[in-house]
Amino acid sequence: MLTTKAELLQGTLDLLILKTLAARPLHGYDVARRIQQRSDDVLVVEEGSLYPCLYRMEGKGWIAAEWGKSENNRRAKFYSLTRTGRKQLEEETAIWERVCRAITLVLQAA
């Protein structure tokens, strides 16, 4: 579950994960931690939501996974964007920007 002070639109977690992995491969815990840090602790991705989402995205070919060692020398699965994932990130970002503009227009209406 993505915990926040407000409910997020369906599919937002995909976008957040794709964007987080755009910079470099990360293991699951780091993905969740970076989302929380970058959102000033507003968004907290629970393991019960994160890993099913990562597995689903891997199944769609948006991300690839390989085993490696984490900073604390533990075995961890590292996720990285594929070419398909980068294209999906572009598409999801465009959709998000359109939705944000539309919501802003509604909120600014007199």
MOZI-V219912 format. One record per pair of residues at least 24 apart in sequence whose ideal C-beta (glycine too) atoms are under 10 Angstrom apart, sorted by the first residue. I is the first residue (numbers start at 1). J is the second residue. D is the distance in whole Angstrom. If there is no record, write none. Layout:
I_J_D ; I_J_D
This chain:
1_44_9 ; 1_45_8 ; 1_46_5 ; 1_47_9 ; 1_48_6 ; 1_49_5 ; 1_50_9 ; 2_32_10 ; 2_35_8 ; 2_43_6 ; 2_44_7 ; 2_45_5 ; 2_46_7 ; 2_49_6 ; 2_50_9 ; 2_53_9 ; 3_36_9 ; 3_42_9 ; 3_43_7 ; 3_44_4 ; 3_45_8 ; 3_46_6 ; 3_49_9 ; 4_39_8 ; 4_42_6 ; 4_43_5 ; 4_44_7 ; 4_45_10 ; 5_42_6 ; 5_43_9 ; 6_42_9 ; 6_43_10 ; 8_43_8 ; 9_95_10 ; 9_96_8 ; 9_99_7 ; 9_103_10 ; 11_92_7 ; 11_95_8 ; 11_96_9 ; 12_43_9 ; 12_92_9 ; 12_96_8 ; 12_99_10 ; 13_43_9 ; 13_45_7 ; 13_49_6 ; 13_50_8 ; 13_52_10 ; 13_53_5 ; 13_54_10 ; 13_57_10 ; 14_53_7 ; 14_56_8 ; 14_57_7 ; 14_60_9 ; 14_62_8 ; 14_85_10 ; 14_88_8 ; 14_89_9 ; 14_92_6 ; 15_88_9 ; 15_89_7 ; 15_91_10 ; 15_92_4 ; 15_93_7 ; 15_95_8 ; 15_96_6 ; 16_43_7 ; 16_45_8 ; 16_53_9 ; 16_92_10 ; 16_96_10 ; 17_45_8 ; 17_50_8 ; 17_53_6 ; 17_54_7 ; 17_57_7 ; 17_62_9 ; 17_63_8 ; 17_79_8 ; 17_81_10 ; 17_85_9 ; 17_89_9 ; 18_57_8 ; 18_62_7 ; 18_63_8 ; 18_81_7 ; 18_85_6 ; 18_86_8 ; 18_88_6 ; 18_89_4 ; 18_90_9 ; 18_91_10 ; 18_92_6 ; 18_93_8 ; 19_81_10 ; 19_89_6 ; 19_92_8 ; 19_93_8 ; 19_96_10 ; 20_45_10 ; 20_79_9 ; 20_81_10 ; 21_54_9 ; 21_57_9 ; 21_62_9 ; 21_63_6 ; 21_64_10 ; 21_78_10 ; 21_79_6 ; 21_80_6 ; 21_81_5 ; 21_82_10 ; 21_85_7 ; 21_86_10 ; 21_89_9 ; 22_80_10 ; 22_81_6 ; 22_85_9 ; 22_86_7 ; 22_89_6 ; 22_93_10 ; 23_81_9 ; 24_78_9 ; 24_80_8 ; 24_81_9 ; 25_63_9 ; 25_64_9 ; 25_65_9 ; 25_66_8 ; 25_68_8 ; 25_77_10 ; 25_78_4 ; 25_79_6 ; 25_80_4 ; 25_81_8 ; 26_70_10 ; 26_76_9 ; 26_78_6 ; 26_79_6 ; 26_80_8 ; 27_54_10 ; 27_65_9 ; 27_67_10 ; 27_68_8 ; 27_69_10 ; 27_70_6 ; 27_71_9 ; 27_74_9 ; 27_75_10 ; 27_76_4 ; 27_77_6 ; 27_78_5 ; 27_79_7 ; 28_53_10 ; 28_54_6 ; 28_65_9 ; 28_76_8 ; 28_77_7 ; 28_78_9 ; 28_79_7 ; 29_70_8 ; 29_74_10 ; 29_76_8 ; 30_70_8 ; 30_71_9 ; 30_76_9 ; 30_78_9 ; 30_79_9 ; 31_63_10 ; 31_78_10 ; 31_79_7 ; 51_77_9 ; 54_79_6 ; 57_81_10 ; 57_82_10 ; 57_85_7 ; 57_88_8 ; 58_82_9 ; 58_85_10 ; 60_84_8 ; 60_85_9 ; 60_88_8 ; 61_85_7 ; 61_88_9 ; 62_86_9 ; 62_87_9 ; 62_88_5 ; 62_89_8 ; 62_92_10 ; 63_88_9
